[in-house]
């Protein structure tokens, strides 16, 4: 079985998001965190988290990238338990049973994204269209012979349905400006 873990290739997550996930946390898409509000009204770092952030389960921080990793049944149980506890404490789950069912569903969805070999790096792009959150996942592959040492060593994008014309100014986000 494979699951998602947060990965940090550079320091950008620390200024793109209000709270950056720690490297190596179990992760899920985390789109549910935006379900109760109006994603169209998000601004600044919250908007960046909506657009392109996976959710780290332990910290509830965001990560631009996640990596597929081999996992054991016990790892899945830890991830489900951590997310269920967070759903109860921070997202209004009515009880432990409902939180656990929702956590299992989220972890199963995250696992379904792990179709590539361990070590594959995945990015998400999220938008709000016709009253629904839409997510597109892309797999980034390193250049031939390169490891994951630098964020801009990626050459190939796999799984992108259409090119995005959206521009995100990372320097403006760091300064707290609108993009």
PyMOL CGO cylinders between C-alpha atoms (Angstrom):
from pymol import cmd
from pymol.cgo import CYLINDER

trace = [
    CYLINDER, 0.00, 0.00, 0.00, 1.14, 3.56, -0.67, 0.3, 1, 1, 1, 1, 1, 1,
    CYLINDER, 1.14, 3.56, -0.67, 0.17, 6.80, 1.06, 0.3, 1, 1, 1, 1, 1, 1,
    CYLINDER, 0.17, 6.80, 1.06, 1.10, 10.47, 0.73, 0.3, 1, 1, 1, 1, 1, 1,
    CYLINDER, 1.10, 10.47, 0.73, 3.71, 12.28, 2.82, 0.3, 1, 1, 1, 1, 1, 1,
    CYLINDER, 3.71, 12.28, 2.82, 4.49, 15.97, 2.73, 0.3, 1, 1, 1, 1, 1, 1,
    CYLINDER, 4.49, 15.97, 2.73, 7.77, 16.98, 1.14, 0.3, 1, 1, 1, 1, 1, 1,
    CYLINDER, 7.77, 16.98, 1.14, 9.55, 20.32, 1.19, 0.3, 1, 1, 1, 1, 1, 1,
    CYLINDER, 9.55, 20.32, 1.19, 12.02, 21.03, -1.60, 0.3, 1, 1, 1, 1, 1, 1,
    CYLINDER, 12.02, 21.03, -1.60, 12.60, 24.66, -0.64, 0.3, 1, 1, 1, 1, 1, 1,
    CYLINDER, 12.60, 24.66, -0.64, 11.37, 27.23, 1.89, 0.3, 1, 1, 1, 1, 1, 1,
    CYLINDER, 11.37, 27.23, 1.89, 8.47, 28.57, -0.20, 0.3, 1, 1, 1, 1, 1, 1,
    CYLINDER, 8.47, 28.57, -0.20, 5.73, 26.82, 1.79, 0.3, 1, 1, 1, 1, 1, 1,
    CYLINDER, 5.73, 26.82, 1.79, 6.71, 28.84, 4.84, 0.3, 1, 1, 1, 1, 1, 1,
    CYLINDER, 6.71, 28.84, 4.84, 5.73, 32.09, 3.14, 0.3, 1, 1, 1, 1, 1, 1,
    CYLINDER, 5.73, 32.09, 3.14, 3.02, 30.84, 0.78, 0.3, 1, 1, 1, 1, 1, 1,
    CYLINDER, 3.02, 30.84, 0.78, 0.84, 29.36, 3.53, 0.3, 1, 1, 1, 1, 1, 1,
    CYLINDER, 0.84, 29.36, 3.53, -0.19, 30.67, 6.95, 0.3, 1, 1, 1, 1, 1, 1,
    CYLINDER, -0.19, 30.67, 6.95, 1.07, 27.40, 8.38, 0.3, 1, 1, 1, 1, 1, 1,
    CYLINDER, 1.07, 27.40, 8.38, 3.43, 25.12, 6.49, 0.3, 1, 1, 1, 1, 1, 1,
    CYLINDER, 3.43, 25.12, 6.49, 3.26, 21.38, 7.07, 0.3, 1, 1, 1, 1, 1, 1,
    CYLINDER, 3.26, 21.38, 7.07, 6.35, 19.74, 8.45, 0.3, 1, 1, 1, 1, 1, 1,
    CYLINDER, 6.35, 19.74, 8.45, 8.21, 17.52, 5.97, 0.3, 1, 1, 1, 1, 1, 1,
    CYLINDER, 8.21, 17.52, 5.97, 7.26, 13.85, 6.32, 0.3, 1, 1, 1, 1, 1, 1,
    CYLINDER, 7.26, 13.85, 6.32, 3.73, 14.24, 7.68, 0.3, 1, 1, 1, 1, 1, 1,
    CYLINDER, 3.73, 14.24, 7.68, 0.99, 11.96, 6.40, 0.3, 1, 1, 1, 1, 1, 1,
    CYLINDER, 0.99, 11.96, 6.40, -1.10, 14.04, 4.02, 0.3, 1, 1, 1, 1, 1, 1,
    CYLINDER, -1.10, 14.04, 4.02, -4.46, 14.24, 2.30, 0.3, 1, 1, 1, 1, 1, 1,
    CYLINDER, -4.46, 14.24, 2.30, -5.86, 16.63, -0.27, 0.3, 1, 1, 1, 1, 1, 1,
    CYLINDER, -5.86, 16.63, -0.27, -7.62, 18.60, 2.47, 0.3, 1, 1, 1, 1, 1, 1,
    CYLINDER, -7.62, 18.60, 2.47, -10.22, 20.22, 0.23, 0.3, 1, 1, 1, 1, 1, 1,
    CYLINDER, -10.22, 20.22, 0.23, -12.82, 19.48, 2.93, 0.3, 1, 1, 1, 1, 1, 1,
    CYLINDER, -12.82, 19.48, 2.93, -11.30, 22.28, 5.02, 0.3, 1, 1, 1, 1, 1, 1,
    CYLINDER, -11.30, 22.28, 5.02, -12.76, 24.78, 2.55, 0.3, 1, 1, 1, 1, 1, 1,
    CYLINDER, -12.76, 24.78, 2.55, -16.21, 23.20, 2.22, 0.3, 1, 1, 1, 1, 1, 1,
    CYLINDER, -16.21, 23.20, 2.22, -17.98, 25.34, 4.83, 0.3, 1, 1, 1, 1, 1, 1,
    CYLINDER, -17.98, 25.34, 4.83, -16.84, 28.70, 3.53, 0.3, 1, 1, 1, 1, 1, 1,
    CYLINDER, -16.84, 28.70, 3.53, -16.90, 30.42, 0.17, 0.3, 1, 1, 1, 1, 1, 1,
    CYLINDER, -16.90, 30.42, 0.17, -13.59, 29.59, -1.54, 0.3, 1, 1, 1, 1, 1, 1,
    CYLINDER, -13.59, 29.59, -1.54, -14.22, 32.36, -4.08, 0.3, 1, 1, 1, 1, 1, 1,
    CYLINDER, -14.22, 32.36, -4.08, -13.82, 34.94, -1.29, 0.3, 1, 1, 1, 1, 1, 1,
    CYLINDER, -13.82, 34.94, -1.29, -10.46, 33.68, 0.00, 0.3, 1, 1, 1, 1, 1, 1,
    CYLINDER, -10.46, 33.68, 0.00, -7.53, 36.07, -0.21, 0.3, 1, 1, 1, 1, 1, 1,
    CYLINDER, -7.53, 36.07, -0.21, -3.80, 36.07, 0.39, 0.3, 1, 1, 1, 1, 1, 1,
    CYLINDER, -3.80, 36.07, 0.39, -2.27, 33.00, 1.99, 0.3, 1, 1, 1, 1, 1, 1,
    CYLINDER, -2.27, 33.00, 1.99, -5.65, 31.34, 2.57, 0.3, 1, 1, 1, 1, 1, 1,
    CYLINDER, -5.65, 31.34, 2.57, -6.27, 31.63, -1.15, 0.3, 1, 1, 1, 1, 1, 1,
    CYLINDER, -6.27, 31.63, -1.15, -2.86, 30.06, -1.82, 0.3, 1, 1, 1, 1, 1, 1,
    CYLINDER, -2.86, 30.06, -1.82, -3.70, 27.16, 0.52, 0.3, 1, 1, 1, 1, 1, 1,
    CYLINDER, -3.70, 27.16, 0.52, -6.95, 26.63, -1.32, 0.3, 1, 1, 1, 1, 1, 1,
    CYLINDER, -6.95, 26.63, -1.32, -5.36, 26.77, -4.75, 0.3, 1, 1, 1, 1, 1, 1,
    CYLINDER, -5.36, 26.77, -4.75, -2.40, 24.48, -4.18, 0.3, 1, 1, 1, 1, 1, 1,
    CYLINDER, -2.40, 24.48, -4.18, -2.03, 23.04, -0.68, 0.3, 1, 1, 1, 1, 1, 1,
    CYLINDER, -2.03, 23.04, -0.68, -2.17, 19.48, 0.57, 0.3, 1, 1, 1, 1, 1, 1,
    CYLINDER, -2.17, 19.48, 0.57, -3.06, 19.11, 4.25, 0.3, 1, 1, 1, 1, 1, 1,
    CYLINDER, -3.06, 19.11, 4.25, -0.48, 17.70, 6.66, 0.3, 1, 1, 1, 1, 1, 1,
    CYLINDER, -0.48, 17.70, 6.66, -2.38, 15.60, 9.21, 0.3, 1, 1, 1, 1, 1, 1,
    CYLINDER, -2.38, 15.60, 9.21, -0.35, 16.21, 12.36, 0.3, 1, 1, 1, 1, 1, 1,
    CYLINDER, -0.35, 16.21, 12.36, 0.11, 19.98, 12.03, 0.3, 1, 1, 1, 1, 1, 1,
    CYLINDER, 0.11, 19.98, 12.03, -2.87, 20.91, 9.85, 0.3, 1, 1, 1, 1, 1, 1,
    CYLINDER, -2.87, 20.91, 9.85, -0.28, 22.85, 7.87, 0.3, 1, 1, 1, 1, 1, 1,
    CYLINDER, -0.28, 22.85, 7.87, -0.16, 22.98, 4.09, 0.3, 1, 1, 1, 1, 1, 1,
    CYLINDER, -0.16, 22.98, 4.09, 2.36, 21.55, 1.67, 0.3, 1, 1, 1, 1, 1, 1,
    CYLINDER, 2.36, 21.55, 1.67, 2.66, 22.39, -2.01, 0.3, 1, 1, 1, 1, 1, 1,
    CYLINDER, 2.66, 22.39, -2.01, 4.00, 18.93, -2.79, 0.3, 1, 1, 1, 1, 1, 1,
    CYLINDER, 4.00, 18.93, -2.79, 3.54, 15.42, -1.49, 0.3, 1, 1, 1, 1, 1, 1,
    CYLINDER, 3.54, 15.42, -1.49, 5.38, 12.24, -2.26, 0.3, 1, 1, 1, 1, 1, 1,
    CYLINDER, 5.38, 12.24, -2.26, 4.09, 8.69, -2.63, 0.3, 1, 1, 1, 1, 1, 1,
    CYLINDER, 4.09, 8.69, -2.63, 5.66, 6.35, -0.07, 0.3, 1, 1, 1, 1, 1, 1,
    CYLINDER, 5.66, 6.35, -0.07, 5.32, 2.69, 0.81, 0.3, 1, 1, 1, 1, 1, 1,
    CYLINDER, 5.32, 2.69, 0.81, 3.17, 2.30, 3.91, 0.3, 1, 1, 1, 1, 1, 1,
    CYLINDER, 3.17, 2.30, 3.91, 2.08, -0.50, 6.18, 0.3, 1, 1, 1, 1, 1, 1,
    CYLINDER, 2.08, -0.50, 6.18, -1.40, -1.17, 7.53, 0.3, 1, 1, 1, 1, 1, 1,
    CYLINDER, -1.40, -1.17, 7.53, -0.25, 0.32, 10.84, 0.3, 1, 1, 1, 1, 1, 1,
    CYLINDER, -0.25, 0.32, 10.84, 0.78, 3.55, 9.05, 0.3, 1, 1, 1, 1, 1, 1,
    CYLINDER, 0.78, 3.55, 9.05, -2.69, 3.79, 7.55, 0.3, 1, 1, 1, 1, 1, 1,
    CYLINDER, -2.69, 3.79, 7.55, -4.23, 3.32, 10.99, 0.3, 1, 1, 1, 1, 1, 1,
    CYLINDER, -4.23, 3.32, 10.99, -2.05, 6.11, 12.41, 0.3, 1, 1, 1, 1, 1, 1,
    CYLINDER, -2.05, 6.11, 12.41, -3.04, 8.41, 9.53, 0.3, 1, 1, 1, 1, 1, 1,
    CYLINDER, -3.04, 8.41, 9.53, -6.75, 7.61, 9.96, 0.3, 1, 1, 1, 1, 1, 1,
    CYLINDER, -6.75, 7.61, 9.96, -6.56, 8.10, 13.73, 0.3, 1, 1, 1, 1, 1, 1,
    CYLINDER, -6.56, 8.10, 13.73, -4.70, 11.40, 13.42, 0.3, 1, 1, 1, 1, 1, 1,
    CYLINDER, -4.70, 11.40, 13.42, -7.14, 12.76, 10.86, 0.3, 1, 1, 1, 1, 1, 1,
    CYLINDER, -7.14, 12.76, 10.86, -10.18, 11.55, 12.84, 0.3, 1, 1, 1, 1, 1, 1,
    CYLINDER, -10.18, 11.55, 12.84, -8.88, 13.38, 15.93, 0.3, 1, 1, 1, 1, 1, 1,
    CYLINDER, -8.88, 13.38, 15.93, -8.35, 16.55, 13.87, 0.3, 1, 1, 1, 1, 1, 1,
    CYLINDER, -8.35, 16.55, 13.87, -11.84, 16.29, 12.38, 0.3, 1, 1, 1, 1, 1, 1,
    CYLINDER, -11.84, 16.29, 12.38, -13.30, 16.11, 15.88, 0.3, 1, 1, 1, 1, 1, 1,
    CYLINDER, -13.30, 16.11, 15.88, -11.17, 18.89, 17.33, 0.3, 1, 1, 1, 1, 1, 1,
    CYLINDER, -11.17, 18.89, 17.33, -11.14, 21.37, 14.45, 0.3, 1, 1, 1, 1, 1, 1,
    CYLINDER, -11.14, 21.37, 14.45, -13.71, 20.58, 11.78, 0.3, 1, 1, 1, 1, 1, 1,
    CYLINDER, -13.71, 20.58, 11.78, -16.96, 19.96, 13.64, 0.3, 1, 1, 1, 1, 1, 1,
    CYLINDER, -16.96, 19.96, 13.64, -17.32, 16.19, 13.29, 0.3, 1, 1, 1, 1, 1, 1,
    CYLINDER, -17.32, 16.19, 13.29, -20.39, 15.23, 15.36, 0.3, 1, 1, 1, 1, 1, 1,
    CYLINDER, -20.39, 15.23, 15.36, -18.78, 12.20, 17.03, 0.3, 1, 1, 1, 1, 1, 1,
    CYLINDER, -18.78, 12.20, 17.03, -15.85, 9.79, 16.88, 0.3, 1, 1, 1, 1, 1, 1,
    CYLINDER, -15.85, 9.79, 16.88, -17.58, 7.32, 14.59, 0.3, 1, 1, 1, 1, 1, 1,
    CYLINDER, -17.58, 7.32, 14.59, -18.43, 9.96, 12.00, 0.3, 1, 1, 1, 1, 1, 1,
    CYLINDER, -18.43, 9.96, 12.00, -14.92, 11.40, 12.24, 0.3, 1, 1, 1, 1, 1, 1,
    CYLINDER, -14.92, 11.40, 12.24, -13.35, 7.98, 11.70, 0.3, 1, 1, 1, 1, 1, 1,
    CYLINDER, -13.35, 7.98, 11.70, -15.55, 7.22, 8.67, 0.3, 1, 1, 1, 1, 1, 1,
    CYLINDER, -15.55, 7.22, 8.67, -14.70, 10.58, 7.11, 0.3, 1, 1, 1, 1, 1, 1,
    CYLINDER, -14.70, 10.58, 7.11, -10.99, 10.08, 7.88, 0.3, 1, 1, 1, 1, 1, 1,
    CYLINDER, -10.99, 10.08, 7.88, -11.01, 6.63, 6.29, 0.3, 1, 1, 1, 1, 1, 1,
    CYLINDER, -11.01, 6.63, 6.29, -12.62, 8.07, 3.17, 0.3, 1, 1, 1, 1, 1, 1,
    CYLINDER, -12.62, 8.07, 3.17, -10.01, 10.85, 2.94, 0.3, 1, 1, 1, 1, 1, 1,
    CYLINDER, -10.01, 10.85, 2.94, -7.12, 8.44, 3.47, 0.3, 1, 1, 1, 1, 1, 1,
    CYLINDER, -7.12, 8.44, 3.47, -8.55, 6.08, 0.84, 0.3, 1, 1, 1, 1, 1, 1,
    CYLINDER, -8.55, 6.08, 0.84, -8.80, 8.98, -1.62, 0.3, 1, 1, 1, 1, 1, 1,
    CYLINDER, -8.80, 8.98, -1.62, -5.20, 9.99, -0.88, 0.3, 1, 1, 1, 1, 1, 1,
    CYLINDER, -5.20, 9.99, -0.88, -4.09, 6.38, -1.43, 0.3, 1, 1, 1, 1, 1, 1,
    CYLINDER, -4.09, 6.38, -1.43, -5.92, 6.35, -4.77, 0.3, 1, 1, 1, 1, 1, 1,
    CYLINDER, -5.92, 6.35, -4.77, -3.59, 9.13, -5.94, 0.3, 1, 1, 1, 1, 1, 1,
    CYLINDER, -3.59, 9.13, -5.94, -0.56, 6.89, -5.36, 0.3, 1, 1, 1, 1, 1, 1,
    CYLINDER, -0.56, 6.89, -5.36, -0.64, 5.14, -8.73, 0.3, 1, 1, 1, 1, 1, 1,
    CYLINDER, -0.64, 5.14, -8.73, 2.99, 5.95, -9.49, 0.3, 1, 1, 1, 1, 1, 1,
    CYLINDER, 2.99, 5.95, -9.49, 6.04, 4.29, -7.91, 0.3, 1, 1, 1, 1, 1, 1,
    CYLINDER, 6.04, 4.29, -7.91, 7.22, 5.37, -4.46, 0.3, 1, 1, 1, 1, 1, 1,
    CYLINDER, 7.22, 5.37, -4.46, 9.04, 8.68, -4.62, 0.3, 1, 1, 1, 1, 1, 1,
    CYLINDER, 9.04, 8.68, -4.62, 6.72, 10.24, -7.19, 0.3, 1, 1, 1, 1, 1, 1,
    CYLINDER, 6.72, 10.24, -7.19, 5.99, 13.88, -6.36, 0.3, 1, 1, 1, 1, 1, 1,
    CYLINDER, 5.99, 13.88, -6.36, 2.40, 15.11, -6.68, 0.3, 1, 1, 1, 1, 1, 1,
    CYLINDER, 2.40, 15.11, -6.68, 1.00, 18.64, -6.85, 0.3, 1, 1, 1, 1, 1, 1,
    CYLINDER, 1.00, 18.64, -6.85, -2.61, 19.79, -6.66, 0.3, 1, 1, 1, 1, 1, 1,
    CYLINDER, -2.61, 19.79, -6.66, -4.43, 22.67, -8.31, 0.3, 1, 1, 1, 1, 1, 1,
    CYLINDER, -4.43, 22.67, -8.31, -7.82, 23.57, -6.91, 0.3, 1, 1, 1, 1, 1, 1,
    CYLINDER, -7.82, 23.57, -6.91, -10.52, 25.88, -8.21, 0.3, 1, 1, 1, 1, 1, 1,
    CYLINDER, -10.52, 25.88, -8.21, -14.09, 26.74, -7.35, 0.3, 1, 1, 1, 1, 1, 1,
    CYLINDER, -14.09, 26.74, -7.35, -16.47, 26.28, -10.28, 0.3, 1, 1, 1, 1, 1, 1,
    CYLINDER, -16.47, 26.28, -10.28, -20.27, 26.26, -10.37, 0.3, 1, 1, 1, 1, 1, 1,
    CYLINDER, -20.27, 26.26, -10.37, -20.55, 25.91, -6.60, 0.3, 1, 1, 1, 1, 1, 1,
    CYLINDER, -20.55, 25.91, -6.60, -18.12, 22.99, -6.34, 0.3, 1, 1, 1, 1, 1, 1,
    CYLINDER, -18.12, 22.99, -6.34, -14.45, 22.53, -5.55, 0.3, 1, 1, 1, 1, 1, 1,
    CYLINDER, -14.45, 22.53, -5.55, -12.56, 20.96, -8.44, 0.3, 1, 1, 1, 1, 1, 1,
    CYLINDER, -12.56, 20.96, -8.44, -9.11, 19.41, -7.97, 0.3, 1, 1, 1, 1, 1, 1,
    CYLINDER, -9.11, 19.41, -7.97, -6.53, 18.48, -10.57, 0.3, 1, 1, 1, 1, 1, 1,
    CYLINDER, -6.53, 18.48, -10.57, -3.52, 16.40, -9.55, 0.3, 1, 1, 1, 1, 1, 1,
    CYLINDER, -3.52, 16.40, -9.55, -0.22, 16.38, -11.42, 0.3, 1, 1, 1, 1, 1, 1,
    CYLINDER, -0.22, 16.38, -11.42, 2.73, 14.07, -11.04, 0.3, 1, 1, 1, 1, 1, 1,
    CYLINDER, 2.73, 14.07, -11.04, 6.11, 15.76, -11.36, 0.3, 1, 1, 1, 1, 1, 1,
    CYLINDER, 6.11, 15.76, -11.36, 9.03, 13.70, -12.54, 0.3, 1, 1, 1, 1, 1, 1,
    CYLINDER, 9.03, 13.70, -12.54, 12.65, 14.73, -12.02, 0.3, 1, 1, 1, 1, 1, 1,
    CYLINDER, 12.65, 14.73, -12.02, 14.92, 15.27, -14.98, 0.3, 1, 1, 1, 1, 1, 1,
    CYLINDER, 14.92, 15.27, -14.98, 16.80, 12.17, -15.99, 0.3, 1, 1, 1, 1, 1, 1,
    CYLINDER, 16.80, 12.17, -15.99, 19.51, 11.52, -13.42, 0.3, 1, 1, 1, 1, 1, 1,
    CYLINDER, 19.51, 11.52, -13.42, 18.37, 14.25, -11.01, 0.3, 1, 1, 1, 1, 1, 1,
    CYLINDER, 18.37, 14.25, -11.01, 17.04, 13.53, -7.54, 0.3, 1, 1, 1, 1, 1, 1,
    CYLINDER, 17.04, 13.53, -7.54, 14.56, 15.72, -5.64, 0.3, 1, 1, 1, 1, 1, 1,
    CYLINDER, 14.56, 15.72, -5.64, 17.21, 18.11, -4.43, 0.3, 1, 1, 1, 1, 1, 1,
    CYLINDER, 17.21, 18.11, -4.43, 15.90, 21.31, -6.00, 0.3, 1, 1, 1, 1, 1, 1,
    CYLINDER, 15.90, 21.31, -6.00, 12.37, 22.49, -6.63, 0.3, 1, 1, 1, 1, 1, 1,
    CYLINDER, 12.37, 22.49, -6.63, 13.06, 23.63, -10.17, 0.3, 1, 1, 1, 1, 1, 1,
    CYLINDER, 13.06, 23.63, -10.17, 14.70, 20.43, -11.39, 0.3, 1, 1, 1, 1, 1, 1,
    CYLINDER, 14.70, 20.43, -11.39, 11.36, 19.08, -12.59, 0.3, 1, 1, 1, 1, 1, 1,
    CYLINDER, 11.36, 19.08, -12.59, 10.92, 18.77, -16.29, 0.3, 1, 1, 1, 1, 1, 1,
    CYLINDER, 10.92, 18.77, -16.29, 7.87, 16.63, -17.00, 0.3, 1, 1, 1, 1, 1, 1,
    CYLINDER, 7.87, 16.63, -17.00, 4.32, 17.08, -15.75, 0.3, 1, 1, 1, 1, 1, 1,
    CYLINDER, 4.32, 17.08, -15.75, 2.09, 14.02, -15.94, 0.3, 1, 1, 1, 1, 1, 1,
    CYLINDER, 2.09, 14.02, -15.94, -1.71, 14.06, -15.65, 0.3, 1, 1, 1, 1, 1, 1,
    CYLINDER, -1.71, 14.06, -15.65, -2.52, 17.69, -16.32, 0.3, 1, 1, 1, 1, 1, 1,
    CYLINDER, -2.52, 17.69, -16.32, -5.76, 17.87, -18.28, 0.3, 1, 1, 1, 1, 1, 1,
    CYLINDER, -5.76, 17.87, -18.28, -5.24, 21.36, -19.63, 0.3, 1, 1, 1, 1, 1, 1,
    CYLINDER, -5.24, 21.36, -19.63, -2.74, 24.14, -19.25, 0.3, 1, 1, 1, 1, 1, 1,
    CYLINDER, -2.74, 24.14, -19.25, -3.47, 26.71, -16.61, 0.3, 1, 1, 1, 1, 1, 1,
    CYLINDER, -3.47, 26.71, -16.61, -3.21, 30.40, -17.36, 0.3, 1, 1, 1, 1, 1, 1,
    CYLINDER, -3.21, 30.40, -17.36, -3.33, 31.23, -13.67, 0.3, 1, 1, 1, 1, 1, 1,
    CYLINDER, -3.33, 31.23, -13.67, -0.37, 33.20, -12.37, 0.3, 1, 1, 1, 1, 1, 1,
    CYLINDER, -0.37, 33.20, -12.37, 0.69, 33.05, -8.73, 0.3, 1, 1, 1, 1, 1, 1,
    CYLINDER, 0.69, 33.05, -8.73, 3.22, 35.65, -7.58, 0.3, 1, 1, 1, 1, 1, 1,
    CYLINDER, 3.22, 35.65, -7.58, 5.17, 33.98, -4.75, 0.3, 1, 1, 1, 1, 1, 1,
    CYLINDER, 5.17, 33.98, -4.75, 7.00, 37.18, -3.82, 0.3, 1, 1, 1, 1, 1, 1,
    CYLINDER, 7.00, 37.18, -3.82, 3.72, 39.05, -3.42, 0.3, 1, 1, 1, 1, 1, 1,
    CYLINDER, 3.72, 39.05, -3.42, 2.36, 36.24, -1.23, 0.3, 1, 1, 1, 1, 1, 1,
    CYLINDER, 2.36, 36.24, -1.23, 5.45, 36.44, 0.96, 0.3, 1, 1, 1, 1, 1, 1,
    CYLINDER, 5.45, 36.44, 0.96, 4.79, 40.16, 1.47, 0.3, 1, 1, 1, 1, 1, 1,
    CYLINDER, 4.79, 40.16, 1.47, 1.09, 39.54, 2.19, 0.3, 1, 1, 1, 1, 1, 1,
    CYLINDER, 1.09, 39.54, 2.19, -0.04, 41.19, -1.05, 0.3, 1, 1, 1, 1, 1, 1,
    CYLINDER, -0.04, 41.19, -1.05, -2.82, 39.98, -3.33, 0.3, 1, 1, 1, 1, 1, 1,
    CYLINDER, -2.82, 39.98, -3.33, -2.01, 37.90, -6.40, 0.3, 1, 1, 1, 1, 1, 1,
]
cmd.load_cgo(trace, "trace")
